[in-house]
Amino acid sequence: MPSGYFAYLHDLLKQRSGLLVTPDKMYLLETRLMPVARKHGYRNLQELVDAMVAVPDEPLTVEVCEAMNTHESLFFRDQAPFEMFQETILPELLKRRAAQRRIRIWCAACATGQEPYSLAMILEQEVKRLEGWKVEIIATDISHSVLERAKEAVFSQFEVQRGLPMQYLVEHFKQEGEYWRLSRAIRDRVRFRPFNLLDDPRPLGRFDVVMCRNVLIYFDMETKTRVLHAISGAMAEDGVLFLGSSESTIGITEDFWPVEAGRGVYKRTDTPPSVAEQMN
Ligand SMILES: C[S@@+](CC[C@H](N)C(=O)[O-])C[C@H]1O[C@@H](n2cnc3c(N)ncnc32)[C@H](O)[C@@H]1O
């Protein structure tokens, strides 16, 4: 692809969703955008870009940006963060928030919903301890189409086989032909809404737990810093941040310190570590 066309797509994607496409990922532009080009009657990406430049077309621009996103997700992804949530973070919050009896969780790039629903299933398991508590899970993503899928909460056999313990499948899903529908009780624990991580998250309120997993990997350093800073501003002082297993705040921002970097768990730097945490 001629460099001017690549530069146009590179800048558009970085500006709109933070996605960094380096020249070695040119093939990704081809594989993901050619179906969009063909759907709109263009023979190649040059024709698609020419059309976008000639007449600004917001729905087409959104379609192009959405097509470039990776929506891969699975239930209880990496397992350890969810164990840590259930075994350490939630019990701590139940002590710390005993006066308010309210906990707010944000899944910041929730894709098709497996992550917030995994948390919701854990909460359902802890339902006795949570009696009289209000626990909110707000799940957001830039992509409207994945949010629609997430709200529908219907998963394929392949999707429920990846990471979901059998006990949860039996308890919370109903088979419908080749698909599995999640129960209303679990779905009702999660509220979905569109949100671009490049925007200010403070209107979403203050969160005790934020999961922002497997999305920072697609951003450049400047965008990672900006997004992490914005997230820290939307967190309670003693809030906990979960990142993906190949992501870290180290060397990117000093807004967080690693509680257990191996498990992707971080706290805001203005919260000093407890004695137990210092010994970790
Ligand atoms: C690989 S999925 C991660 C899903 C889930 N967090 C997990 O770890 O399984 C990345 C998600 O980030 C979303 N995303 C990409 N850029 C975004 C942005 N600027 N704001 C919000 N979401 C974004 C994509 O639409 C995609 O659904």
The ligand as an ORCA input file, in Angstrom:
! r2SCAN-3c Opt
* xyz 0 1
  C      -8.866     -8.286     23.196
  S     -10.349     -7.575     23.760
  C     -10.160     -7.768     25.521
  C     -11.414     -8.279     26.166
  C     -11.299     -8.577     27.661
  N     -10.911     -7.413     28.407
  C     -10.342     -9.713     27.905
  O      -9.238     -9.481     28.417
  O     -10.689    -10.859     27.602
  C     -10.018     -5.835     23.505
  C     -11.267     -4.983     23.474
  O     -10.852     -3.618     23.585
  C     -11.766     -2.828     22.848
  N     -11.142     -1.521     22.583
  C     -10.170     -1.227     21.697
  N      -9.885      0.083     21.734
  C     -10.697      0.620     22.671
  C     -10.878      1.942     23.170
  N     -10.172      2.990     22.702
  N     -11.805      2.132     24.128
  C     -12.533      1.099     24.610
  N     -12.414     -0.158     24.180
  C     -11.494     -0.404     23.224
  C     -12.032     -3.649     21.613
  O     -13.232     -3.269     20.976
  C     -12.060     -5.074     22.182
  O     -13.371     -5.500     22.418
*
